[in-house]
Amino acid sequence: MNMFDQWRAIVGSVDVRKHARGGLQFMAMFAAAKVLGYIGPLGLSQVMVPAEYGLLELALTISLFAISVGSLGVFSAIPQLYLILKRSRINDLIVFHALIMAIPSLLGAILSALLAHNIVITLTFNLVVQSAYQQAASTYCRILNKRLLIGWADNINILVISLIGGSLYLLFRSITLDDIAWVVAFVAVMATLLLCIVFVQIREPGIVEREVEAIGLGFFMMVNGIVMLIINSSLRLFIGFYLTVADVAIYSFCARITIILLALHQLLTTAFFVAIYQLKMDKIERWLIIWIVFISLAGFGLSVAVQNLVGYINIVHFDRDMLHVLIPIVCCQTLLMMIAALLEAAINREGASAASAKILFVLVGIFMLVAAVLHERGELTLVRICLLFNGLLLATIIAQLQLLKAKGLPTRRLLAVLSLPLLVMILGV
């Protein structure tokens, strides 16, 4: 049998229509979820008062930090339990841990509404509840390869907020933070009741022992994940602390625009999650180089496109000159975040999360010290804190690569291609 006959035999043994149909369904569902999650916050930024939109973004960011601490590493450990250690009883564990995180947050929201009368705190507590269910749904869909649902599961918080905001605007032609907060509270209560019923139906013996095992396995993954979250998602908090809520709003607007790059990243990691998670170390370098080149080209294209569109589109509330400067900086930032996230997954798999957490804590401390000194001297601006943050991300990636080098990952070419995200920023600015 010659090569042509072998190829025809292989192709003939594959149900091409079935695979093509499945691929198209996945792309359609994933794209729909990402488009709604993309345009929803951008739309809210244009119809809400900038200060209230900034507070909403801060509440979303704080909820991510809270849920990372509350997870105790369980959701990070579950893929390893199921895919590597071949534990089969994980459905009830996912729901159980989500409820452990959500119920105290729901009680906190109720107490805040009754005693503190602070709508931002109440909203934040309820967003923590939604974040718990988002993490649970995302973990479940990924490890069981529910590809059609992953895009929706990854964006529950943003999709719910966008749906609520869009509905309120259609009904009343205006949106306030109070309105969003009360509807989010209702959704959180109903979701919690539903999950309690589900858990009673699917609970299996030994749930506490399995929870303890997952915490033991995932604790240092959680510590490392928190530090990575600080690195990836804390800039809004630092901007809000050192600068103004209006600065949070304009930065968040730029960050939401560049999320389209993150959608490309999530498309790949969603479609091939299991294969990537189990990838051998000697195959990772080549794959990472190809991916960094691809997303850097996409980032440069997005930066140029948005900078040109800013001059023609009527963007309410935000200074066009500032947007023109910030877009390439934030594009570079998003690219570096994606690279760091991929390396973090490899570090967790190789059991180096404890060492990584220690190094990253030091880097975050240096960033905070420099930011504090610049602020004290009156020299900290929105552009400067964004550039400083990009430096933190670059240092993080270099530290991650050095850890993985000790595990057998070749890093010389990877260090070279790290110049590409920086070129996106330099050429854009």
Secondary structure per residue as TSV (DSSP state, phi and psi in degrees):
chain	resnum	aa	ss	phi	psi
A	1	M	-	360.0	122.7
A	2	N	-	-79.5	178.3
A	3	M	H	-62.6	-38.9
A	4	F	H	-63.4	-42.9
A	5	D	H	-66.1	-38.1
A	6	Q	H	-63.2	-44.8
A	7	W	H	-63.0	-41.2
A	8	R	H	-64.9	-36.9
A	9	A	H	-66.1	-40.6
A	10	I	H	-65.8	-48.6
A	11	V	H	-62.5	-38.3
A	12	G	H	-66.1	-25.0
A	13	S	T	-82.8	-7.9
A	14	V	S	-104.2	134.3
A	15	D	-	-79.4	88.8
A	16	V	H	-62.6	-42.4
A	17	R	H	-61.6	-41.2
A	18	K	H	-62.8	-46.6
A	19	H	H	-68.1	-38.9
A	20	A	H	-65.1	-43.2
A	21	R	H	-61.9	-43.3
A	22	G	H	-63.6	-40.6
A	23	G	H	-64.9	-41.0
A	24	L	H	-67.4	-39.1
A	25	Q	H	-62.0	-45.0
A	26	F	H	-61.1	-47.2
A	27	M	H	-61.1	-41.1
A	28	A	H	-65.6	-46.3
A	29	M	H	-66.2	-43.8
A	30	F	H	-63.8	-44.8
A	31	A	H	-63.9	-40.9
A	32	A	H	-61.0	-45.5
A	33	A	H	-63.4	-43.5
A	34	K	H	-70.1	-37.5
A	35	V	H	-64.5	-45.1
A	36	L	H	-63.8	-41.8
A	37	G	H	-69.0	-20.7
A	38	Y	H	-84.4	-49.8
A	39	I	H	-81.6	-22.8
A	40	G	H	-58.5	-59.0
A	41	P	H	-62.3	-36.0
A	42	L	H	-63.0	-39.2
A	43	G	H	-65.1	-41.6
A	44	L	H	-61.4	-37.4
A	45	S	H	-63.7	-22.3
A	46	Q	H	-93.9	-16.9
A	47	V	H	-113.5	-9.2
A	48	M	S	-99.8	156.2
A	49	V	-	-62.6	134.8
A	50	P	H	-51.1	-41.0
A	51	A	H	-63.0	-41.3
A	52	E	H	-71.5	-37.7
A	53	Y	H	-63.8	-40.3
A	54	G	H	-61.0	-41.0
A	55	L	H	-65.6	-38.0
A	56	L	H	-62.5	-44.1
A	57	E	H	-63.9	-38.8
A	58	L	H	-64.4	-41.0
A	59	A	H	-63.3	-41.2
A	60	L	H	-62.3	-42.5
A	61	T	H	-66.1	-44.6
A	62	I	H	-62.2	-38.1
A	63	S	H	-63.8	-35.2
A	64	L	H	-64.7	-41.5
A	65	F	H	-65.4	-43.8
A	66	A	H	-62.1	-41.7
A	67	I	H	-72.9	-28.3
A	68	S	H	-66.4	-39.5
A	69	V	H	-69.6	-45.2
A	70	G	H	-67.7	-20.7
A	71	S	T	-70.1	-24.4
A	72	L	T	54.6	21.7
A	73	G	T	82.5	2.4
A	74	V	H	-64.0	-47.2
A	75	F	H	-68.6	-25.7
A	76	S	H	-73.6	-31.1
A	77	A	H	-81.2	-26.5
A	78	I	H	-59.9	-43.0
A	79	P	H	-58.3	-37.2
A	80	Q	I	-70.3	-38.8
A	81	L	I	-61.6	-43.1
A	82	Y	I	-84.7	-44.0
A	83	L	I	-89.0	-32.8
A	84	I	I	-99.8	-49.8
A	85	L	S	-87.9	-6.5
A	86	K	-	62.2	36.5
A	87	R	-	-76.0	135.3
A	88	S	-	-100.3	-24.3
A	89	R	-	-93.1	89.6
A	90	I	-	-126.8	-15.5
A	91	N	H	-60.5	-49.3
A	92	D	H	-69.5	-29.8
A	93	L	H	-65.4	-40.8
A	94	I	H	-62.2	-48.2
A	95	V	H	-67.0	-42.2
A	96	F	H	-58.5	-47.6
A	97	H	H	-70.4	-34.4
A	98	A	H	-60.5	-41.7
A	99	L	H	-68.7	-36.3
A	100	I	H	-59.3	-37.3
A	101	M	H	-79.8	-36.9
A	102	A	H	-78.7	-41.2
A	103	I	H	-62.9	-46.6
A	104	P	H	-60.4	-36.4
A	105	S	H	-66.3	-38.7
A	106	L	H	-65.1	-41.3
A	107	L	H	-62.6	-39.8
A	108	G	H	-61.8	-39.1
A	109	A	H	-64.0	-41.8
A	110	I	H	-63.9	-46.4
A	111	L	H	-63.6	-39.4
A	112	S	I	-62.9	-42.1
A	113	A	I	-67.5	-36.9
A	114	L	I	-82.2	-36.1
A	115	L	I	-106.0	-49.2
A	116	A	I	-84.3	-26.9
A	117	H	-	54.6	37.4
A	118	N	-	-111.3	109.9
A	119	I	H	-68.8	-30.2
A	120	V	H	-68.8	-42.4
A	121	I	H	-64.8	-43.1
A	122	T	H	-60.5	-45.2
A	123	L	H	-61.1	-42.4
A	124	T	H	-62.1	-44.8
A	125	F	H	-59.1	-43.6
A	126	N	H	-69.7	-30.8
A	127	L	H	-70.0	-29.3
A	128	V	H	-63.1	-41.2
A	129	V	H	-58.7	-48.9
A	130	Q	H	-63.9	-36.6
A	131	S	H	-64.5	-36.0
A	132	A	H	-62.0	-44.5
A	133	Y	H	-71.3	-31.1
A	134	Q	H	-64.6	-46.1
A	135	Q	H	-62.8	-41.2
A	136	A	H	-62.9	-47.5
A	137	A	H	-64.6	-40.8
A	138	S	H	-64.4	-44.4
A	139	T	H	-62.3	-46.0
A	140	Y	H	-59.5	-48.5
A	141	C	H	-66.1	-35.4
A	142	R	H	-71.2	-51.6
A	143	I	H	-69.7	-27.0
A	144	L	T	-96.6	6.0
A	145	N	T	60.4	40.1
A	146	K	-	-83.9	73.3
A	147	R	H	-62.2	-35.5
A	148	L	H	-67.0	-21.3
A	149	L	H	-103.9	-12.9
A	150	I	H	-62.4	-42.3
A	151	G	H	-58.5	-37.8
A	152	W	H	-73.9	-41.3
A	153	A	H	-64.0	-37.3
A	154	D	T	-67.7	-19.2
A	155	N	T	-122.3	25.6
A	156	I	H	-55.3	-48.3
A	157	N	H	-59.2	-51.1
A	158	I	H	-66.4	-40.2
A	159	L	H	-65.2	-41.4
A	160	V	H	-64.0	-46.4
A	161	I	H	-60.4	-44.0
A	162	S	H	-65.0	-42.6
A	163	L	H	-63.9	-43.1
A	164	I	H	-63.5	-48.6
A	165	G	H	-62.3	-43.2
A	166	G	H	-63.3	-41.7
A	167	S	H	-64.3	-44.1
A	168	L	H	-62.4	-39.8
A	169	Y	H	-67.8	-39.4
A	170	L	H	-65.0	-34.6
A	171	L	H	-80.3	-41.9
A	172	F	H	-119.1	-4.3
A	173	R	S	60.4	21.2
A	174	S	-	-159.5	154.7
A	175	I	-	-134.6	130.9
A	176	T	-	-119.2	159.8
A	177	L	H	-64.3	-34.8
A	178	D	H	-61.4	-44.2
A	179	D	H	-61.2	-47.0
A	180	I	H	-61.2	-42.5
A	181	A	H	-61.7	-41.2
A	182	W	H	-72.1	-36.3
A	183	V	H	-70.0	-38.9
A	184	V	H	-60.9	-38.7
A	185	A	H	-61.8	-42.9
A	186	F	H	-62.4	-44.1
A	187	V	H	-61.8	-41.6
A	188	A	H	-63.3	-42.2
A	189	V	H	-64.7	-47.1
A	190	M	H	-65.2	-40.3
A	191	A	H	-64.2	-38.7
A	192	T	H	-65.3	-43.3
A	193	L	H	-60.9	-43.1
A	194	L	H	-63.1	-44.8
A	195	L	H	-66.1	-33.5
A	196	C	H	-62.5	-42.6
A	197	I	H	-64.4	-43.1
A	198	V	H	-61.4	-43.4
A	199	F	H	-63.0	-40.9
A	200	V	H	-60.3	-34.5
A	201	Q	H	-77.0	-32.3
A	202	I	H	-108.7	-0.7
A	203	R	-	-60.3	136.9
A	204	E	-	-118.7	160.6
A	205	P	T	-62.4	152.2
A	206	G	T	79.4	23.2
A	207	I	H	-65.1	-37.9
A	208	V	H	-66.7	-44.3
A	209	E	H	-61.7	-40.5
A	210	R	H	-69.5	-33.8
A	211	E	H	-63.9	-43.9
A	212	V	H	-64.1	-40.9
A	213	E	H	-61.9	-42.9
A	214	A	H	-66.2	-38.6
A	215	I	H	-64.7	-43.5
A	216	G	H	-61.3	-39.1
A	217	L	H	-74.2	-35.2
A	218	G	H	-102.3	1.5
A	219	F	H	-59.2	-51.5
A	220	F	H	-71.4	-25.4
A	221	M	H	-63.2	-39.2
A	222	M	H	-65.2	-44.3
A	223	V	H	-60.3	-47.9
A	224	N	H	-63.2	-38.6
A	225	G	H	-65.2	-36.7
A	226	I	H	-64.7	-44.4
A	227	V	H	-62.4	-41.5
A	228	M	H	-64.5	-36.2
A	229	L	H	-66.8	-39.3
A	230	I	H	-58.6	-43.7
A	231	I	H	-68.5	-41.2
A	232	N	H	-84.3	-31.9
A	233	S	H	-126.5	3.6
A	234	S	-	-89.3	-6.3
A	235	L	H	-60.9	-35.1
A	236	R	H	-59.1	-40.4
A	237	L	H	-66.1	-42.6
A	238	F	H	-66.5	-39.6
A	239	I	H	-63.4	-43.7
A	240	G	H	-63.9	-33.7
A	241	F	H	-76.5	-45.3
A	242	Y	H	-91.1	-29.8
A	243	L	S	-114.9	-127.8
A	244	T	-	-129.1	164.9
A	245	V	H	-65.2	-32.5
A	246	A	H	-63.8	-36.5
A	247	D	H	-66.5	-37.0
A	248	V	H	-59.6	-41.6
A	249	A	H	-64.3	-46.9
A	250	I	H	-70.4	-36.8
A	251	Y	H	-64.4	-43.6
A	252	S	H	-62.6	-37.2
A	253	F	H	-60.5	-45.9
A	254	C	H	-64.5	-42.0
A	255	A	H	-63.7	-38.2
A	256	R	H	-65.8	-35.6
A	257	I	H	-63.2	-43.7
A	258	T	H	-77.0	-4.4
A	259	I	H	-62.5	-18.8
A	260	I	H	-59.7	-30.9
A	261	L	H	-68.2	-40.2
A	262	L	H	-64.2	-31.1
A	263	A	H	-63.9	-38.6
A	264	L	H	-62.4	-43.5
A	265	H	H	-61.1	-46.7
A	266	Q	H	-67.8	-32.1
A	267	L	H	-59.6	-45.3
A	268	L	H	-68.4	-51.0
A	269	T	H	-69.1	-23.0
A	270	T	H	-76.9	-47.6
A	271	A	H	-66.4	-32.3
A	272	F	T	-124.5	34.7
A	273	F	H	-56.8	-51.0
A	274	V	H	-63.4	-44.8
A	275	A	H	-63.3	-42.2
A	276	I	H	-67.2	-41.8
A	277	Y	H	-62.7	-33.0
A	278	Q	T	-98.0	9.3
A	279	L	-	-65.6	137.2
A	280	K	-	-72.1	150.9
A	281	M	H	-58.9	-37.1
A	282	D	H	-70.7	-12.4
A	283	K	H	-97.6	-13.8
A	284	I	H	-69.8	-40.4
A	285	E	H	-58.7	-50.5
A	286	R	H	-62.1	-42.3
A	287	W	H	-63.4	-42.9
A	288	L	H	-65.1	-41.0
A	289	I	H	-60.9	-47.7
A	290	I	H	-59.3	-42.7
A	291	W	H	-69.0	-41.4
A	292	I	H	-63.8	-41.5
A	293	V	H	-61.7	-44.9
A	294	F	H	-64.0	-49.9
A	295	I	H	-71.0	-27.4
A	296	S	H	-68.3	-41.4
A	297	L	H	-62.8	-41.9
A	298	A	H	-63.7	-40.0
A	299	G	H	-64.4	-40.7
A	300	F	H	-64.5	-43.0
A	301	G	H	-61.4	-42.9
A	302	L	H	-65.1	-43.6
A	303	S	H	-59.3	-47.2
A	304	V	H	-64.4	-43.6
A	305	A	H	-62.6	-46.8
A	306	V	H	-67.6	-40.7
A	307	Q	H	-59.5	-37.8
A	308	N	H	-73.5	-36.5
A	309	L	H	-71.6	-28.6
A	310	V	H	-57.2	-32.5
A	311	G	T	-74.6	-13.6
A	312	Y	T	-113.8	-24.6
A	313	I	S	-92.1	140.3
A	314	N	-	-79.4	99.0
A	315	I	-	-101.8	115.6
A	316	V	S	-76.5	146.9
A	317	H	S	79.6	-28.6
A	318	F	S	-108.5	142.5
A	319	D	-	-72.0	126.2
A	320	R	H	-66.8	-39.2
A	321	D	H	-63.6	-40.6
A	322	M	H	-65.7	-40.2
A	323	L	H	-61.0	-40.5
A	324	H	H	-62.3	-36.2
A	325	V	H	-78.8	-40.1
A	326	L	H	-73.2	-34.5
A	327	I	H	-55.1	-52.8
A	328	P	H	-65.2	-32.4
A	329	I	H	-65.0	-43.8
A	330	V	H	-74.3	-31.1
A	331	C	H	-60.2	-48.0
A	332	C	H	-58.7	-42.2
A	333	Q	H	-60.3	-44.3
A	334	T	H	-64.4	-41.1
A	335	L	H	-61.1	-45.1
A	336	L	H	-64.9	-36.7
A	337	M	H	-61.6	-42.5
A	338	M	H	-65.2	-41.9
A	339	I	H	-63.3	-43.7
A	340	A	H	-62.2	-38.2
A	341	A	H	-65.5	-41.5
A	342	L	H	-63.6	-42.2
A	343	L	H	-68.4	-33.4
A	344	E	H	-62.3	-41.8
A	345	A	H	-61.5	-40.4
A	346	A	H	-66.3	-38.4
A	347	I	H	-65.0	-43.3
A	348	N	H	-60.9	-42.8
A	349	R	H	-65.7	-32.9
A	350	E	T	-86.7	1.2
A	351	G	T	74.5	25.7
A	352	A	-	-107.5	19.5
A	353	S	H	-67.5	-33.6
A	354	A	H	-65.0	-46.6
A	355	A	H	-64.1	-38.9
A	356	S	H	-63.4	-42.8
A	357	A	H	-60.2	-41.4
A	358	K	H	-63.1	-44.8
A	359	I	H	-65.5	-42.7
A	360	L	H	-68.8	-32.9
A	361	F	H	-59.4	-42.8
A	362	V	H	-63.0	-43.8
A	363	L	H	-63.8	-42.2
A	364	V	H	-63.2	-40.3
A	365	G	H	-60.8	-41.3
A	366	I	H	-63.4	-43.5
A	367	F	H	-59.4	-46.9
A	368	M	H	-63.7	-38.7
A	369	L	H	-65.1	-46.7
A	370	V	H	-63.7	-42.3
A	371	A	H	-62.6	-41.6
A	372	A	H	-64.7	-41.3
A	373	V	H	-64.2	-45.6
A	374	L	H	-62.4	-39.5
A	375	H	H	-66.0	-41.3
A	376	E	H	-63.3	-33.9
A	377	R	T	-85.9	-0.4
A	378	G	T	73.5	22.9
A	379	E	-	-110.9	5.4
A	380	L	-	-89.6	115.6
A	381	T	-	-116.6	173.1
A	382	L	H	-61.9	-43.6
A	383	V	H	-65.1	-42.6
A	384	R	H	-67.1	-40.3
A	385	I	H	-69.0	-31.4
A	386	C	H	-68.2	-41.3
A	387	L	H	-65.7	-40.6
A	388	L	H	-61.9	-38.7
A	389	F	H	-66.7	-38.3
A	390	N	H	-62.0	-37.5
A	391	G	H	-62.6	-39.1
A	392	L	H	-62.1	-43.8
A	393	L	H	-63.6	-41.9
A	394	L	H	-63.7	-43.7
A	395	A	H	-62.7	-36.6
A	396	T	H	-62.2	-46.6
A	397	I	H	-63.5	-42.5
A	398	I	H	-61.9	-41.8
A	399	A	H	-64.6	-40.5
A	400	Q	H	-62.4	-42.2
A	401	L	H	-64.6	-36.3
A	402	Q	H	-66.3	-37.7
A	403	L	H	-65.4	-43.1
A	404	L	H	-71.8	-26.3
A	405	K	H	-61.7	-37.7
A	406	A	H	-67.4	-19.4
A	407	K	T	-95.0	3.9
A	408	G	T	108.0	5.3
A	409	L	-	-86.0	122.6
A	410	P	-	-67.6	133.5
A	411	T	-	-121.7	-8.8
A	412	R	H	-59.4	-48.3
A	413	R	H	-71.7	-32.7
A	414	L	H	-63.9	-42.5
A	415	L	H	-61.2	-34.4
A	416	A	H	-67.9	-43.6
A	417	V	H	-74.6	-9.8
A	418	L	T	-65.5	-15.2
A	419	S	H	-68.6	-21.1
A	420	L	H	-65.1	-48.1
A	421	P	H	-59.1	-35.2
A	422	L	H	-67.5	-35.1
A	423	L	H	-65.2	-34.8
A	424	V	H	-57.1	-42.6
A	425	M	H	-71.5	-47.7
A	426	I	H	-63.1	-45.9
A	427	L	H	-67.9	-32.9
A	428	G	H	-73.9	-40.3
A	429	V	-	-74.8	360.0
